[in-house]
């Protein structure tokens, strides 16, 4: 249909549009314009519509620039290390907190405090590191952030007091701003033709890290009990969770080595600047992700200076960042209460699964999620559009929060049988489709940057806002989970109903994004 609109002459357009596309979305826009606008305005609006459709046609037929596989692989591996660090503690977190505090019903409170503290520190530091990367380069910030993973993990493994656990997690967020910096680098080494594929891949190592971290955490926790032949010493009884933490620490040190010697700096003025730059020209392939009718207003110059922070506070930048914040906060809340739900006794709202089973479940989920993100996300985006996939992914949060109460009700009556496992499988399927939202919103955020030298600041702003959401909502969700159990609010499921309402609000916010990446918000 779009190719037909491009081919017809302008003189025939009025008749052709109104007679041949009665069910196409362009018909609605043209009809409204015809009714509400004078003829001159109508002609101008129609010309803009044809120009945008012509751009979409060129994008579909344009030859895709090959991805910079070597540099992209290093960035994805660093992302993998960060994900493994985040999720390695999940299989044994409930058991660890219960052993340190002695109160299973208040585990949710302590998990909430831990999340609150580490995200509060991130709020204070992430913008500093992200903006600093616009001046000294991306590579030194990535090296510091990856090394902080190793320090944080070793400290966590040796911790025997709750507040030391909190401090250990805060070490990571104090020195790590890798998430935003990696996105900035991907935006700098890709162009208009291959960015969708690159950002679709960005969430794959996160999913794999989720799987790997959860598997290692569940498999290697308490090695003295599970592998007494190989770990007979009392040392492993004293520090039962050190081994999985040490594995992740070693992995991050390897990531530091790879990045130090093989990762090229993308910022010409950076400390580690080398010859690596993305070739820029005036062809279609080198145009930025977000493009309007007036290309001169939206091209991203390579050598321009970072713009002042106050100039980033525009609708174009804030709408994608607020969507990222809302969605990431809800996802973080899900990540916080899901392991607790799987581990808690059935009589207080959980499924009473042991850490090893939780590790296997989360590991299988991460593996399936990585396959889905690798092979289907970019195809879905090209087929249905980036906004449509984002809205559908956010909508998947509603059943994600609705199914745990149903599982617990069934488990109370029948035990954890095949019905519970089937419902759990449906929830996990919703979860890995839900995570498609990350690849979509990364494209919107990168496309909103005024220029390439401001990518760090734009991603830093987004990560700062995300930190605010991750400070409040996971702590609120886990605390409300414990409060609902203690006070029997909505039969103990008050936390899930609250999160479902917030997910509905996220769907409304997602609709404020531009319909296509080529269209600018008003």
N, C-alpha and C positions, 0 to 999 in steps of 0.2 A: 504494500500500500504506500509506504513512505517513498520507495523508489519511483512509483508512478507519479506521486505529487511533484517530485523533483523534475521529471521528464516533461510534464505538460508545460505549455507556454503560459506566460503570465496573463495574456488576454483570455485564455480559456479557463483560468483557475477558478473563478467564481462559480461557474456552472458545474465544473467537474467536481469540486469539493463537495457541493451541496447535494449532488446526485449520486455519487459513487461511494461515499464513506459514511453512510447513515449510522453504522454501528461502531465507527472508530472514534477514539477520544478526540481527534482533531475536529470532528464535526461539531462537537459541543462548543469548543473554543471559538470556531468560526461562526457558528450560529449566534452565540452570545454577542460576539463582536458586531455582527450584522444588525442585530436588534438594538444594541445599546450605543453604538458609536456612529458618528457621521462618516460619510464615504471616505474622506481623506484619512481619518484615523483608522478606519477599517482596512484600507489598502496598506497602510504602514504596518498594522498588526499582522496582516496576512503575509506580508513580505518577510517579517521577522520569523513567523512560523515556518515559512518555506526555507529560510536560511538555516534555522536550527535543524530542520529535518534533513536538509542537504548535508549538514555537518555530521549528523548521525549516520547517513548513508556512506559518507567518506570514511567514517570511523570503522564501519563494518567491513569495508573493502580494503582498508589500508593494511599494508604489510607490517606485521608486528616486529618491533625491534627485539633482537635476542636479549634475554635477561643476562646480566653480569653474574654468571653462576658462581664464580669463585668468591667474590666479595659478598654476594647475597648469602652464600652458605655459611660464611663466618658469622654474619649478623644473626642468622637463624639459629646457629649453635649457641650464641650468647643468650638469645631469647630462651632457648631450651634450658640452659643452666638456671636462669631466673625462675622459670616455671617449676623445675624439679625442686629448687629450694623452697618455693612456696608450698608445695603440696606434699613433701616428704613427711611432714609431721602429722598430716591429717589422720592416717590410720591409727596412730597411737596417742593422739592428743587427748581424747576423752579419758583414756586409761591413765595417762601421765598426770593430768590435772586432778583426777580423782585421787590418785595416790599421794599427791602433794598437799591437797586441801582436805581430804577425808570426807567430802560431801558431794555425792553424785548429783543431787538435785540442783546444786549451785555451779556445776561445771559450765553451764551456759554463761553465767556472769563472768567467770574468770576468762573464758574464751573471748568474750566481748571486750573485756579490759585489755587483753593482749592485742586484739585487732585495733582498738581505739588508740592505744599508745603508739603503735608502729605507724599508723596512718597519720596521726597527729604530727609525728616527726617528719613524715614525708611531705606533709603540707608546708612545713617550714623550710624544707630544703630543696624540693624538686624544681621549683622555679629558678632558684639560684644556679643549680648545676646545668639546667637546660639553657638558660641565657648565657652562662659562661661558655657553653659549647659553641655558641655563635661567634665567640671571640678567640678562644684558644684552640678550637677544633673539637670534633666528635670523639676522636680516638682516646685522648687522655681521660675523658669522662667515662668512657666505656671500660677502660682498664681499671680505674678506681672502683667503679660499681661492681665489676665482676670479682675483683679481689675481696671486696667487702662481703660477698656471699660466703667465701671460705672462712673468714674470721667469724662471721655470725653463726655458721653451722657448727664449728668446733666449740664455740662458747655455749651454744644451746645443748650440745651433746653432753657437756660436763656439768650442766646446771642441775642443782639439787634444791633450789629455792624458787618459788614462783616469780619473784621480782627479777631474779637473774634471767629467767626465761624471757621476760618482757624486755629486759635490756638487750639480750642477745638478738631478738628480732628487730629492735630499734637500730642496732648497728647497721643492718642492711639498708634501712630506709634513710639513714643519715647520709650515707655516701653513695647511694645508688639512684641514678635517674636514667637507667638504661632503656626503659620502655619508650620514653619520648625521644631519646637520642637515636635509637635504632630506627624509629619511624622517620625521623628527619633524614637519616642517611639513605633510607630506601627511597624517599622522595627525591633525593639528589642524584641517585644512580639509575633512576628509571625515567621514562618519558610518558607521553600521552598514550602510546600504543601498548605498553606492557605493564603499566602501573597496577591495573586490576589483577593481573596474574601474580605480581609481586606481593601485593597486600593480601591477596587470598592465601598465599603461602605463609604470611607472617604469623597467622594463628596456628599453623600446623605444628611448629616446634613447641608452642604453648600446650597444645593438646598432647603431644608426645611426652613433654616434660611432666604433664599431669599424670599420664599413665606410668612413666618411669618412676617418678617421685613417689607416687602412691604405692606402687609395687615394691620398691626398695624399702619404704617405711614399714609396710606390713610384713614383708618377708624377713628383714634383718633385725627388726625390733626384738629385744630380749633373746639374743643369740645363744645365751647360756642355756635357755630352755629348749630352743628349737634345734640347735646344733651343738650339743654338749661335747661331741667328739672334737670339734674344731675350736670351740671356745669354752674350755673347762675352767678357766681362771675366775677367781672371785671378782676380778676387775670388771668383767662384763655383767656381773650381778649388781655391782655398785653403780655402774653406768649402763643401764640396759638399752638406752636409746642412742648411744654414741656411734655405733657402727653405721647405721643408715646416714647419720649426719656427716660422718667422715667420708663416706662415698661421695656425697654431693659436694663436699669441700674439695676433694681431689678433682672432681669433674670441673669445678669452677677454676681451679688453678691451671688446669689444662687449657681451658678457654682463654685465660689470661695470656698464656704462652702463644697460642694460635693468633690472638688478636695483636699481640705485640710485634710479631715478626711477619705476619701475612696480611693484616688488614690495612688498606690504604686510606689515608685521610682524604675526605671529600671537600674540606674547606681549605681554600688556597692559602689563607692566612694562619692555619692551624700549626701547632707545635710540630706535628708529625707530617706536615704537608709534603706530598711527593708529586709525581707526574700524573696521578689519576684524576681525570676530570671527565664529566659526561659531555660528549660532543654535542654542541648546540648549533642549530642552523635554523633557517626559516621554513623548513618543511613542516608538513602536518605532524610528523612523528615527534618533533621537538616542542610542540605547543603544550602548555600546561594542562593539568587535569580539568580545571574549571575555566570555562571559556564562554564569553558572551559575544554578542554581535559585534561590539567594538573590541577587537582583539588587543588594541593598544592599551586598554584599561586593565587587562587581566594577565598579560604575559608576565612571567616570573623571571626577571633579569638575574643572570648568574653572578655578576660582580657588584650588585647594589649593596648598600650598607643595611644592617639591621635597623628597622624602624623603631621609634619610641614605643614603649609599652602601651601608653594611652591610646595609640592609634590602632591597637589590636582589639579594642573593646567595641567592636561593631557587630551588627546582626549577622553579617557574613561569617564571622569567626565564632561568635558566641552560640548560635543555634546548634552547629555540630558539636561544640564542646559541651553544651548542656545536655544534649542527647547522650553523649558518651558518659557523662557524669551519672545521669539517672540510670542508664543501663548497667554501667559497671558497678554502681552501688547495689543494685538489686542482685546482680550476679555474685558479688562479694558476700551479700547476705545469704544467698543460696549455698555458697561454698562454706560458709561458717556453720550453718545449722544442719547441712546434709550429713556430714560425718557424725555429728552429735545424734541426729535422728537414727542413723544406722546402728550406733553403738549403745544408745540408752536402753534400759530395760523396757519391756513391752508395757508394763503396767503404768509407766509414766510417759508413754507416747512414742517409744522407739521400736526398733526391731531386734535389739539384743544380739547383734552380730559381733563375733570376735575380731580383733584388729587384722588378723591375716585375711579373713573373708572381705573385710572392708578394703584392704589393699588390693585384693584381686578384682573386686567390683570396680573400684575407681581406676585401676590399671586397664581393665577391659574397656571401660568407657573412654578413657583417653586414647586408646589405640583406634577404636572405631571413629572417634571424633577426628583424629588426624587424617584418617582415610577419607572421611566425608569432606573435610576442608580442602584436602589436596585435589580431589578429583571432581567435586561437584560445585563448589562455591563459585569459582570464576564462570563456569557454564551457566549457573543459575542467574548470576548478575548480568551476563550478556543476554540471556533470554528474557528475563523479567524486569531488569533494571535494578540499580543499586538501592534505590529508596524502597521499592516493593519488598525486596529481600530483607532489608533492615526492619521494616514494619512487621513482617511476618515473624521474624526472629524474636523481636520484642514481645509479640503476642504469645509466643511459646512459653513465656514466663508464667502465664496464668495457670496452665495445667501443671507446670513444674511445682508450683506452690500448693496446688489443690490436691495432688495425689498422695503426699505423705500422710495426711489424716486418714484417707481412705485405706492406705496400707496398714496403718496401725489398728483401725477398726476391724479389719479382716484378721489381722494377727491376734487380736484379743480373743476372737471367737474360734479360729481354726489353727492358730500357730502360724509360723512362717512356712507356708506351703507353696504349691505351684501357682496359686492365685496371686499371692503376694509377689512372687518372683516375676510373674507376668506384668503386674502393675509397675513394678520397679523397672523392668525393661522398657516399658512405655515412657516412663519418666526420663530415663537416660536418653532415649531417642529424641525426646523433646529438648533435652539439654544440649545435645551436640548440634541440633539445628539452631537452637537459640544462640550458640556461640558464633554462628555465621555473622551475627551483627557486628562483631569486632572488625572483620575485614572490610565491611561496608563503611562503618563510621570512620575508620582510618583514612579511607579515600576522601571522605567529605572534609575531614580536618586538614589533611595535607593540601587539598585543593583550595582551602580557604586562606592559605598563607599569602600575604601580599607579595613576597619575593622569597627566593631560596635562602637568603641570609637571615630571614626571620622564621624559618621553619622550626628552629630550636625553641624560640620564644612561643610560637603558636602551640607546639606540642607541650611545652612546659606549662603554658596556661591551662591546656586541657588536662594534663596530669595533676596540676594543682587543684582544679575543680573536682577531679575524680577523687583526690585524697580527702576532700571535704565530705563527699558522699560516702567514701569507705570508712571515714571516721565515725559517722553518725549511724548509718543504716545497719551494718553488721552488728555493731554493739547494741543497737536498739533491738534488732531481731533476736539475737541470742539472749539478751536480758529479758525480752518479752516472752521468749520460749520458756525460760525458767519461771518467770512470774505466772505465766498461763498454767504451768504445771502445778505450782504451789497454791495458786488461788482458784484453780479450775475454771479459768476464763475461757468461755466457749468450748467447754469440755477439754481444756488443755491445749486447744489448737488456735488460740488467739493470734499467735505470731504469724501463722500461715495465712489467715484471713486478712490481716493487715498488709502483708506483702502482696497478696493478690490485688488489693485495691490500688496499691502503688504501681503495680504492673500495668493496670488499666490506664493510670495517668501517664505512664511511659509511652503507651500506644498513642495517646493524644499528642504528646510532645513530638513523637517521631514524625507525625504528619506535617509538622512545620518545616521539615527539611525540603530543599528544592526537589522538584520531581525528577530531574536528571542532573548529572554532574555538570553539564554544559550550561545550565540555566542558573542565573544569579538570583538570590533572594531579593525581595524588594528592600 
